[in-house]
Amino acid sequence: MTCCQSSVCGKIMELLGQNKIDHHQRQVAILSQDSFYRVLTPEQKAKALKGQFNFDHPDAFDNELIVKTLCEIMEGRTVQIPVYDFVSHS
């Protein structure tokens, strides 16, 4: 998430009165799509290192995991959000 996106999300949380509420009680959650990049294959990693991999393409994301995570959040479950390593692309 870029600085501007973080600022906008923070402002939205503030305007909705969610920024001072314990995260377990919030009705709004912020998820960064960057957390849901797929782990790259060796071939894709080689392209990424050369700047030739398109991280903006929809197939770069684990959309099934995004949907599963969103459904679990809506069901009130605790979820684990992946942390993507932009150095190792995993």
Secondary structure as GFF3:
##gff-version 3
##sequence-region A 1 90
A	DSSP	alpha_helix	3	15	.	.	.	ID=ss1
A	DSSP	three_ten_helix	33	36	.	.	.	ID=ss2
A	DSSP	alpha_helix	42	49	.	.	.	ID=ss3
A	DSSP	three_ten_helix	58	60	.	.	.	ID=ss4
A	DSSP	alpha_helix	63	74	.	.	.	ID=ss5
###
